[in-house]
Amino acid sequence: MACAGTETNGQDNFDAMRERMVDTQIRARDVQNAAVLEAMRRVPRHFFVPDAERPFAYDDRPLPIGRGQTISQPYIVAYMTEALQAEPSHKVLEIGTGSGYQAAVLAEIVKQVYSIEIVPTLADSARRSLAQAGYRNVEVRTGDGYLGWPEHAPFDRVIVTAAPPEIPQALVDQLAVGGVMVVPVGTAYQEIVIITKTDAGVTEKRTIEVRFVPMVSLRGDDRS
């Protein structure tokens, strides 16, 4: 498991800001999983935003990271991570690396994270940020998330941080029996869908409404 350092940058006390984020934005909204709360305390979110956004790194909102993409609101990261029910022995596939922040949170909890980002510049930036933060159990691939990462399948858990119009079948296929996938599904309006795979098939549970950027393929369009 990786271990990220903490930092105080000039007059900004990022440690205190991060504690306040967990207490007021996450725990206060009923995220209770101890491993998730500890991960959110440890990961330096300011490493994963552009310099101009660092003063706002622990605010209760998404922030722009370039190329029309965002780093998700801290509560949504915590909510989806808790819904994933990840354990220390798990191998996790993430679709949509973005800034690398969600991958870092997962890396605090699980054995290995494989993350796919379709935008090459974002993938490169995420690799640098993850290295700077000290994470060695995250591998980032530049590619099409709709295809998954079959070389490392099956995965104990799959998390998707962009919104497909429908659940991609390849990701279901690469989920291990007994595994869980968390994905925002929809177009203009989206819901978090929690998928559990069993010997008998898959079950779906729809939870909160969310707003994510669309999940696109290398063909340049949305697809299921």
KOLMI-628230 format. One line per field, with one value per residue (C-alpha): chain; residue in one letter; residue number from 1; x, y, z. Coordinates in steps of 0.25 Angstrom, whole numbers, plus 5000, padded with zeros to 4 digits. Layout:
residues N
kette: [A/...]
rest: [a/...]
nr: [NUM/...]
xx: [X/...]
yy: [Y/...]
zz: [Z/...]
end
This chain:
residues 224
kette: [A/A/A/A/A/A/A/A/A/A/A/A/A/A/A/A/A/A/A/A/A/A/A/A/A/A/A/A/A/A/A/A/A/A/A/A/A/A/A/A/A/A/A/A/A/A/A/A/A/A/A/A/A/A/A/A/A/A/A/A/A/A/A/A/A/A/A/A/A/A/A/A/A/A/A/A/A/A/A/A/A/A/A/A/A/A/A/A/A/A/A/A/A/A/A/A/A/A/A/A/A/A/A/A/A/A/A/A/A/A/A/A/A/A/A/A/A/A/A/A/A/A/A/A/A/A/A/A/A/A/A/A/A/A/A/A/A/A/A/A/A/A/A/A/A/A/A/A/A/A/A/A/A/A/A/A/A/A/A/A/A/A/A/A/A/A/A/A/A/A/A/A/A/A/A/A/A/A/A/A/A/A/A/A/A/A/A/A/A/A/A/A/A/A/A/A/A/A/A/A/A/A/A/A/A/A/A/A/A/A/A/A/A/A/A/A/A/A/A/A/A/A/A/A]
rest: [m/a/c/a/g/t/e/t/n/g/q/d/n/f/d/a/m/r/e/r/m/v/d/t/q/i/r/a/r/d/v/q/n/a/a/v/l/e/a/m/r/r/v/p/r/h/f/f/v/p/d/a/e/r/p/f/a/y/d/d/r/p/l/p/i/g/r/g/q/t/i/s/q/p/y/i/v/a/y/m/t/e/a/l/q/a/e/p/s/h/k/v/l/e/i/g/t/g/s/g/y/q/a/a/v/l/a/e/i/v/k/q/v/y/s/i/e/i/v/p/t/l/a/d/s/a/r/r/s/l/a/q/a/g/y/r/n/v/e/v/r/t/g/d/g/y/l/g/w/p/e/h/a/p/f/d/r/v/i/v/t/a/a/p/p/e/i/p/q/a/l/v/d/q/l/a/v/g/g/v/m/v/v/p/v/g/t/a/y/q/e/i/v/i/i/t/k/t/d/a/g/v/t/e/k/r/t/i/e/v/r/f/v/p/m/v/s/l/r/g/d/d/r/s]
nr: [1/2/3/4/5/6/7/8/9/10/11/12/13/14/15/16/17/18/19/20/21/22/23/24/25/26/27/28/29/30/31/32/33/34/35/36/37/38/39/40/41/42/43/44/45/46/47/48/49/50/51/52/53/54/55/56/57/58/59/60/61/62/63/64/65/66/67/68/69/70/71/72/73/74/75/76/77/78/79/80/81/82/83/84/85/86/87/88/89/90/91/92/93/94/95/96/97/98/99/100/101/102/103/104/105/106/107/108/109/110/111/112/113/114/115/116/117/118/119/120/121/122/123/124/125/126/127/128/129/130/131/132/133/134/135/136/137/138/139/140/141/142/143/144/145/146/147/148/149/150/151/152/153/154/155/156/157/158/159/160/161/162/163/164/165/166/167/168/169/170/171/172/173/174/175/176/177/178/179/180/181/182/183/184/185/186/187/188/189/190/191/192/193/194/195/196/197/198/199/200/201/202/203/204/205/206/207/208/209/210/211/212/213/214/215/216/217/218/219/220/221/222/223/224]
xx: [5000/5005/5007/5006/5013/5006/5011/5008/5011/5014/5003/4992/4991/4987/4987/4976/4969/4968/4964/4953/4949/4947/4939/4930/4928/4929/4927/4916/4909/4909/4921/4926/4935/4948/4958/4951/4951/4966/4970/4963/4971/4984/4983/4988/4977/4985/4996/4985/4980/4986/4995/4984/4974/4982/4976/4962/4967/4959/4946/4933/4933/4939/4951/4956/4968/4969/4964/4949/4951/4950/4954/4942/4936/4942/4929/4926/4940/4938/4923/4928/4940/4931/4921/4932/4934/4949/4958/4974/4975/4968/4972/4964/4961/4958/4953/4955/4968/4967/4975/4979/4972/4962/4973/4982/4970/4968/4983/4982/4972/4975/4987/4988/4980/4980/4975/4971/4971/4967/4973/4989/4992/4984/4989/5004/5000/4993/5006/5014/5005/5004/5019/5020/5011/5018/5009/5015/5003/4996/4998/4992/4990/4986/4974/4960/4953/4941/4951/4956/4969/4968/4982/4980/4966/4958/4957/4952/4946/4943/4940/4937/4938/4932/4918/4914/4900/4899/4908/4919/4919/4934/4935/4925/4932/4945/4939/4942/4930/4927/4932/4926/4926/4922/4918/4910/4901/4893/4893/4887/4884/4892/4891/4901/4899/4905/4907/4910/4914/4910/4910/4896/4898/4898/4890/4888/4885/4883/4886/4889/4888/4901/4907/4920/4926/4922/4930/4936/4943/4955/4945/4941/4927/4919/4916/4911]
yy: [5000/5014/5025/5039/5050/5062/5077/5091/5100/5114/5120/5110/5099/5088/5078/5086/5088/5073/5070/5080/5075/5061/5066/5075/5070/5055/5050/5060/5053/5039/5034/5025/5014/5016/5012/5022/5034/5031/5031/5044/5050/5045/5048/5062/5067/5079/5071/5067/5081/5092/5102/5113/5104/5100/5110/5103/5089/5085/5093/5085/5085/5080/5088/5089/5081/5085/5079/5081/5071/5073/5067/5062/5068/5061/5056/5049/5042/5038/5033/5025/5019/5014/5008/5000/4993/4991/4983/4983/4970/4976/4979/4990/4996/5011/5016/5031/5035/5050/5057/5043/5047/5036/5026/5031/5030/5015/5013/5016/5004/4994/4985/4990/5000/5000/5013/5017/5031/5034/5048/5046/5060/5056/5042/5048/5059/5048/5039/5051/5055/5041/5039/5053/5048/5035/5025/5012/5003/5011/5008/5018/5014/5024/5017/5014/5011/5004/4993/4991/4985/4970/4967/4969/4964/4959/4971/4970/4984/4994/5009/5018/5033/5038/5035/5025/5025/5010/5000/4996/4981/4979/4984/4975/4964/4967/4968/4956/4948/4954/4967/4981/4992/5006/5015/5028/5024/5034/5045/5059/5053/5042/5032/5024/5010/4999/4986/4973/4961/4947/4933/4935/4948/4963/4971/4986/4997/5011/5022/5037/5046/5052/5060/5055/5058/5048/5035/5035/5025/5026/5027/5040/5037/5032/5017/5006]
zz: [5000/4997/5007/5003/5010/5016/5013/5018/5006/5011/5019/5014/5025/5015/5027/5034/5022/5019/5033/5032/5018/5024/5036/5029/5015/5016/5030/5032/5020/5026/5019/5031/5025/5034/5022/5013/5023/5026/5011/5009/5021/5015/5001/4997/4988/4985/4978/4968/4963/4955/4963/4961/4968/4980/4989/4986/4987/4999/4995/4994/4979/4966/4960/4946/4942/4927/4914/4919/4930/4945/4959/4965/4978/4990/4995/4982/4982/4997/4994/4981/4989/5000/4991/4984/4997/4994/5003/5004/4996/4984/4970/4964/4950/4949/4937/4935/4943/4941/4951/4958/4971/4971/4968/4980/4989/4985/4986/5000/5002/4992/4987/4973/4964/4949/4943/4929/4923/4909/4909/4907/4914/4926/4927/4927/4937/4946/4946/4950/4962/4967/4966/4974/4984/4986/4980/4974/4974/4962/4948/4938/4923/4912/4905/4903/4916/4908/4905/4920/4923/4919/4922/4937/4938/4945/4955/4969/4967/4956/4957/4946/4947/4934/4930/4919/4914/4918/4926/4917/4915/4914/4928/4934/4927/4933/4947/4956/4961/4975/4970/4970/4960/4963/4951/4948/4936/4928/4918/4923/4936/4943/4954/4962/4959/4968/4961/4968/4960/4964/4959/4955/4947/4951/4960/4960/4970/4967/4977/4976/4965/4960/4949/4942/4928/4917/4916/4901/4893/4884/4872/4878/4882/4893/4893/4901]
end
